[in-house]
Amino acid sequence: MASTPRRPVNPMEAAEALFKPARKQAAPAVERRSPPKVKEMVSIKLDSDVLEHFQNDGPGWQERINDALRAVVDAQKSE
C-alpha cells in the first residue's frame, strides 16, 4: 500500500510549501464619490508655454489654471 508521506522528503519542496502565498479573497470594489466642490490631487501634462503663462504671475498658478478650466466648463454648461 503506497501512501504519501506526511512531510515532504525533498527539503526544497518543504521550503517552497512553507512560502506559498495564502489565498486571500478580494474585497469587493467600493466606489467612493468625493464630496462636491472638493479639490483633488491630480497629475496633468501641460504644454510648457501654457504652464509658463500661468506661472509668470507668481504663486497661485494652480488656482488660475483651475479658474480657467472652470470657465470653460461653465461656458459649456450654458450652451
C-alpha positions in Angstrom: 0.0 0.0 0.0 1.6 3.2 -1.2 0.8 6.3 0.8 2.2 9.8 0.6 4.5 10.8 3.5 3.1 13.4 5.9 6.2 15.5 5.4 7.9 16.2 2.1 11.0 14.2 1.6 12.7 16.8 -0.5 13.9 19.8 1.6 13.4 22.2 -1.3 9.8 21.1 -1.7 9.3 21.5 2.0 10.7 25.0 2.0 8.6 26.0 -1.0 5.5 24.6 0.6 6.1 26.9 3.6 6.3 30.0 1.4 3.4 29.5 -0.9 1.2 32.6 -0.8 -2.0 32.3 1.1 -5.1 32.8 -1.0 -7.0 35.9 0.1 -10.4 36.8 -1.0 -10.6 40.0 -2.9 -12.6 42.7 -1.2 -15.5 43.9 -3.3 -14.8 47.2 -5.1 -16.4 50.1 -3.4 -16.9 53.3 -5.4 -16.3 56.2 -3.2 -17.6 59.5 -4.5 -15.9 62.7 -3.4 -18.0 65.4 -1.8 -18.9 68.2 -4.3 -16.6 71.2 -4.6 -13.6 69.3 -3.1 -10.3 69.7 -4.9 -8.5 66.5 -5.8 -4.8 66.0 -6.3 -4.2 65.0 -10.0 -1.2 64.8 -12.3 -1.7 66.5 -15.7 0.6 67.2 -18.6 0.6 70.7 -20.0 2.5 72.3 -22.8 5.5 74.2 -21.4 4.3 77.6 -22.8 0.8 77.1 -21.2 2.4 76.3 -17.9 4.8 79.3 -18.2 1.9 81.6 -18.9 0.2 80.7 -15.7 3.4 80.7 -13.6 4.5 84.1 -14.8 2.1 85.8 -12.4 3.7 84.0 -9.4 2.2 81.9 -6.7 -1.4 80.8 -7.2 -0.8 79.5 -10.7 -2.6 76.2 -9.9 -5.7 78.1 -8.9 -5.6 80.2 -12.0 -5.5 77.1 -14.1 -8.4 75.7 -12.2 -10.3 79.0 -12.7 -9.6 78.9 -16.5 -10.9 75.3 -16.7 -13.9 76.2 -14.5 -14.8 79.0 -17.0 -14.7 76.5 -19.9 -16.9 74.0 -18.0 -19.4 76.7 -17.1 -19.5 78.0 -20.7 -20.2 74.5 -22.0 -23.0 74.0 -19.4 -24.7 77.2 -20.5 -24.8 76.2 -24.2 
